[in-house]
């Protein structure tokens, strides 16, 4: 992989034990701290909120939200409709 400017990761925590999920989150945070862009596709919102500067939420094949972690956390109606069970 050399010295990438960007890594793309699709659901790295799918089917992984909770302890390993935390380790993956910490590793992704460290990669981002080093200045490498991380394109992360993830269903676990808490991981995405920790790792990503910008988030996109898709619903029925359409982007229904684009913004920062803080903006997503403040958008209760969107979270209720698309992200919470």
N, C-alpha and C positions, 0 to 999 in steps of 0.2 A: 504494500500500500504506500510505502514511501512517506511522503510529506504532503498529505491531502489538504486541500482547502475546504473540502466538503465531504461529509460522510452521510449516506442515506441508510436508514435503519427502519425496517418494517416489523412492528410489534415484537421488540426484543424480549418482552416479559411474558409473552403468551405461554401458558402452561408451565411456568417456572415457579419454584418454591418461593414463598414470601421473603425468606432471608436472601436469596439470590436476587430477587427483584430489587431490593434495597442496594445491593452491590452494583447491579446494572445501572441504577439511577445515579449512584455516586460516580461511576466510571463515565457516564455520559456528561455529567456536570463537569468533571475534570477535563474531558475533551473540549467542551465548550469554553471553559476558562482559558484553555491554551490558544483560543482564537480560531479554532476549527468550527466551521458552520456545521450544524447537525440538523438534518432533515429527518424528523422522527414521525413515524406513523404509530400511534399508540392509543389503545382503548382505556388505559388506566389514567384518568385525568390527573391524579396527584403526581404521577411521574412527569407528565407533559408540563404541568405547571412549574415543577422544579427545574426542568432542563431548558425549556424554550422561552425565548424572548417574545416571539410572535406565535399566535395559535390560530388555527383554522378549524372550524367545526363543519363537518359535512352531514347533511341530512337528505336522504333520498337522492343522492348523487349531485347535490348542489351545495355550494358553500353558503352556510347560513350565518356564519360569524367569522370575522377576521379582526384581530386586535391583540392586545397585550394580555398577559396573565391577569393583571389587576382588572382590566376591563371585563374579562370573562368572569372573574370572581364577583364583580359588581353587577353582572347581568343575570339576576335571579330568574326572570321569565325564560330566558334562553336556556339556562342550565336546567330548569325544571322540564322544559319541553324536549330537549335533545339529549341531556346527559345524565339525568338522575332517574333512578328507578322508583 
